[in-house]
Amino acid sequence: MAQRVVVTLFDDIDGSEAAETIAFGLDGKSYEIDLNQANAKKLRRALEPYLEAGRKRSRSGKAYRQTAVAPDPAAVRAWAQSHKMEVPARGRIPKRVYEAFSAAQ
């Protein structure tokens, strides 16, 4: 037997049937409110002067620093060997070799 589940939203202000869910934020907190058409219109009208004067933020509002990508160890080894620098065939490449490689680029 098939079932149909119906979800009905109710206006968080007056308890009538809601037409939509509105998401908004204030003071670093996110909110959602279910409103009928009239209350949604009132909310948008009340916020309009603040929205027009305000600035839009990026999604998270946080700046992300891009991390530097380390050079390919095989390329560093090949470069060091071609410049007569001592570098182990395997394992950690000395910092001075990386610094010389970066300075030469």
C-alpha positions in Angstrom: 0.0 0.0 0.0 1.4 3.4 -1.0 1.6 6.2 1.5 1.7 9.9 1.0 3.2 12.1 3.8 2.1 15.7 3.7 4.1 18.3 5.7 2.2 21.4 6.5 4.1 24.5 7.7 2.5 26.9 10.1 3.3 30.6 10.4 5.6 31.1 13.4 3.9 34.5 14.1 0.2 33.8 13.9 -0.2 30.1 13.5 -1.9 30.2 10.1 -0.7 28.0 7.2 2.8 29.2 6.1 3.7 29.8 2.5 7.5 29.7 2.8 10.5 29.4 5.1 12.7 32.4 5.2 16.4 32.1 6.3 18.2 35.1 7.7 21.1 36.0 10.0 21.8 38.5 12.7 24.8 38.9 15.0 26.6 35.9 13.6 23.6 33.6 14.1 21.5 32.0 11.4 17.7 31.7 11.7 14.8 30.3 9.8 11.1 31.3 10.2 8.0 29.9 8.5 5.7 32.7 7.4 2.5 33.1 5.4 2.6 35.5 2.4 1.4 38.6 4.3 4.0 38.1 7.2 6.8 37.4 4.7 6.0 40.6 2.9 6.0 42.5 6.2 9.4 41.0 7.2 10.9 41.9 3.8 9.4 45.4 3.9 10.8 45.9 7.5 14.3 44.7 6.5 14.4 46.5 3.1 16.2 49.7 4.3 18.8 47.7 6.1 19.4 45.3 3.2 19.8 48.2 0.8 22.3 50.0 3.1 24.2 46.8 4.1 26.9 44.8 2.3 26.6 41.2 1.1 29.0 38.8 2.7 30.6 35.7 1.2 29.0 32.4 2.2 31.1 31.8 5.3 32.3 35.3 5.9 35.8 33.9 6.6 38.9 34.6 4.6 40.8 31.5 3.5 44.5 31.6 3.0 45.8 29.6 0.1 48.6 27.3 1.1 51.7 27.2 -0.9 52.4 24.0 -2.8 55.8 22.5 -2.1 57.9 21.8 -5.2 58.1 18.2 -6.4 60.9 16.4 -4.5 62.0 14.5 -7.7 62.4 17.8 -9.5 64.3 19.3 -6.6 66.7 16.3 -6.5 67.2 16.4 -10.2 67.9 20.1 -10.1 70.3 19.7 -7.1 72.2 16.9 -8.8 72.6 19.0 -12.0 74.0 21.8 -9.9 76.5 19.5 -8.1 74.8 19.7 -4.8 74.8 16.7 -2.4 71.3 15.3 -2.0 70.3 11.9 -0.7 68.7 9.6 -3.3 65.8 8.9 -0.9 64.5 10.5 2.3 64.3 14.1 3.4 65.8 16.7 1.2 67.8 19.3 3.2 66.2 22.7 3.7 69.2 24.5 2.1 68.6 22.5 -1.1 64.9 23.6 -1.2 66.0 27.2 -0.5 68.5 27.1 -3.3 66.0 25.5 -5.7 63.4 28.2 -4.8 65.9 31.0 -5.2 66.9 29.7 -8.7 63.3 29.6 -9.9 
